[in-house]
Amino acid sequence: MSFTLFADTRLALARDSLAGLSVGDALGAQFFVPGRRPAELAVGSLPPSPWPWTDDTEMACSVVAALAEGGRIDRDALALAFAERCEPYRGYGPGAVRILRLIRTGTPWPVAAASAFDGQGSCGNGAAMRVGPLGAFFADSTGRAAAQARASAEVTHAHPEGIAGAVAVAVAAALATRARLDGYRPAPDRLLAGVAAAVDPATEVHRGVRRAAGLLGRSLPEAVDALGNGSRVTAQDTVAFTCWVAATHLDDYPAAIRTCVQAGGDVDTTAAIVGAVVAAHAGVGTPGGVPTEWLDAREPLPDWVG
Ligand SMILES: [Mg+2]
């Protein structure tokens, strides 16, 4: 089925996803504060606010601002926006800080991105962590979501796994959003099959998403054992796990985020990715959506995101 999404609808859908991303990021980051225990969240106790957001949110805001401005990704402009808005204290990895510094000082992004990791390019989870709202924006075309996700990834992640991670998350968000518009909850295995179909079959991310489908209904420790939890901060170690969580808890944002916190690892990023996909489907302030109380506890988003 094809349909038309008007510009303001696209943006509203992307903003719901961004709300889910940023709340997941900010709440997830709270569990790196000494003394915070996942068990407290499991019984409904929230950390004291405000919850500052991290690099995941800062970069996702640049993606959403770019889509609001031009309706598509202009790679040169996006690379510069990432570089100019980067506040290193927000938890950027050293590799990301280096690439963004090169871009800020005039190195073309293809050169800067290719220079990472001795010329292999980054396969980090950074392109996946910021892309969910883009998938929501292109909910009417998974092909367009995948192509635009690739464009948004390439400016910092030249490695095929880094790009595949972004494509997987964007397509997951696009499919989740489309199901919201059509008024149904996709079966977890169908959602993961749709994601796998869009991702380069030569990648570990693709194999991971297929593995995730085989683990639906299994326990969290089993899923973490087989898929990772982002502790290696690579796309391969992060994206399939987040797809498993999102597919499992697509209509229950709090449960999805609690699952990421319980899994440990790169919690701000896994919760950002999962939060973006689940909020794209479940919404904000709705039953199963991002709780208003959580949204109010998150540090306000930067003014420039509008
Ligand atoms: Mg972060």
Residues whose N, C-alpha, C, O or C-beta is under 5 A from the ligand:
A	BS01	MG	T54 D55 D56 R90 G91 D268
